[in-house]
Amino acid sequence: MSDTATQGIRTVLHPVSDLTAAKAVYTALLGQPPQHDASYYVGFEAAGQHIGLVPGGGQHGMNGPVAYWHVPDLEAKLAEVTAAGATVKEPPHNVGDGRMVATVTDPDGNVLGLLQDW
């Protein structure tokens, strides 16, 4: 396996307009309360996946859910996918808890998330 091979999609972020209302729906859907509950982000762990709710998603450039591919080296994978034709939408940045994220768009404008845990 390549050093830049993905570890799969394990995180999906959903933009929401009403965090409280969305939290109630996702709590019912997943059958458990969130593991992270703050005014800026609500996160659930379910069946090995992380489901996140991001308030004001549209203002963060998210018009729908974004799937995040977990990678061992974000910078290397970003270089690899941009060399192949992807365009950087959101450059790498630290989102806390030892996580770096970035987003790119494919040639059709689909948004792909990249996530590296330190």
C-alpha positions as CSV (number, residue, x, y, z in Angstrom):
1,M,0.0,0.0,0.0
2,S,1.3,3.5,-0.9
3,D,2.2,5.9,1.9
4,T,-0.5,8.2,0.7
5,A,-3.3,5.6,0.3
6,T,-6.5,6.6,2.0
7,Q,-7.9,4.9,5.1
8,G,-11.4,5.2,3.7
9,I,-14.3,7.6,4.4
10,R,-14.8,7.7,8.1
11,T,-16.1,11.3,8.6
12,V,-19.1,13.0,7.0
13,L,-19.9,16.6,7.9
14,H,-23.4,17.9,7.4
15,P,-24.1,21.7,7.2
16,V,-27.2,22.7,9.3
17,S,-29.2,25.9,9.7
18,D,-30.5,25.0,13.2
19,L,-28.0,23.0,15.3
20,T,-30.4,22.2,18.1
21,A,-33.1,20.9,15.7
22,A,-30.5,18.9,13.7
23,K,-29.0,17.5,16.9
24,A,-32.4,16.1,17.9
25,V,-32.9,14.4,14.5
26,Y,-29.4,12.8,14.4
27,T,-29.7,11.7,18.0
28,A,-32.9,9.9,17.1
29,L,-31.4,8.5,13.9
30,L,-28.3,7.2,15.5
31,G,-29.9,6.1,18.8
32,Q,-27.4,7.9,21.0
33,P,-26.4,11.4,22.2
34,P,-23.5,13.2,20.6
35,Q,-20.0,12.6,21.9
36,H,-19.0,16.2,21.2
37,D,-21.6,18.9,21.8
38,A,-20.6,22.6,21.3
39,S,-22.1,25.7,19.8
40,Y,-19.8,25.4,16.8
41,Y,-19.9,21.7,16.2
42,V,-21.8,18.5,17.2
43,G,-20.2,15.2,16.6
44,F,-21.5,11.6,16.8
45,E,-19.5,8.3,16.7
46,A,-21.6,5.6,15.1
47,A,-20.6,2.2,13.7
48,G,-17.0,3.3,13.2
49,Q,-17.9,6.5,11.5
50,H,-17.9,10.1,12.7
51,I,-21.0,12.2,11.8
52,G,-20.6,15.9,12.4
53,L,-23.1,18.8,12.3
54,V,-21.7,22.2,11.3
55,P,-23.9,25.2,12.0
56,G,-24.1,27.8,9.2
57,G,-22.7,25.3,6.7
58,G,-23.6,27.3,3.6
59,Q,-21.5,30.2,4.9
60,H,-18.5,27.8,5.2
61,G,-18.7,26.7,1.5
62,M,-20.7,23.6,2.3
63,N,-23.9,23.2,0.3
64,G,-24.4,19.6,1.3
65,P,-22.7,16.8,3.2
66,V,-18.9,16.5,2.7
67,A,-17.3,13.1,3.0
68,Y,-13.8,13.2,4.4
69,W,-11.2,10.6,3.3
70,H,-8.8,9.9,6.1
71,V,-5.2,10.0,4.9
72,P,-1.9,9.4,6.7
73,D,-0.2,12.5,5.1
74,L,-2.5,15.3,4.1
75,E,0.1,17.4,2.3
76,A,1.3,14.5,0.2
77,K,-2.3,13.4,-0.7
78,L,-3.2,17.0,-1.5
79,A,-0.2,17.3,-3.8
80,E,-1.1,14.0,-5.5
81,V,-4.8,14.9,-6.1
82,T,-4.1,18.4,-7.3
83,A,-1.4,17.0,-9.7
84,A,-4.2,14.7,-11.0
85,G,-6.6,17.6,-11.7
86,A,-8.3,18.5,-8.4
87,T,-8.6,22.1,-7.3
88,V,-8.0,23.2,-3.7
89,K,-11.2,24.6,-2.3
90,E,-10.2,24.9,1.4
91,P,-6.4,24.8,2.1
92,P,-5.1,22.6,5.0
93,H,-5.9,23.9,8.5
94,N,-6.0,22.6,12.0
95,V,-9.5,22.0,13.4
96,G,-8.3,21.0,16.9
97,D,-8.0,17.6,18.6
98,G,-5.0,16.8,16.5
99,R,-6.8,17.0,13.1
100,M,-5.9,18.7,9.9
101,V,-8.5,19.0,7.1
102,A,-8.6,20.3,3.6
103,T,-11.1,20.2,0.7
104,V,-10.7,19.9,-3.0
105,T,-13.0,19.8,-5.9
106,D,-12.9,17.2,-8.7
107,P,-13.2,18.2,-12.3
108,D,-17.0,18.2,-12.0
109,G,-17.1,20.4,-8.9
110,N,-17.7,17.6,-6.4
111,V,-16.2,18.5,-3.0
112,L,-13.9,15.9,-1.5
113,G,-12.6,16.2,2.1
114,L,-9.2,15.1,3.3
115,L,-8.5,14.5,7.0
116,Q,-5.3,13.7,8.8
117,D,-5.2,12.7,12.5
118,W,-1.9,13.5,14.1
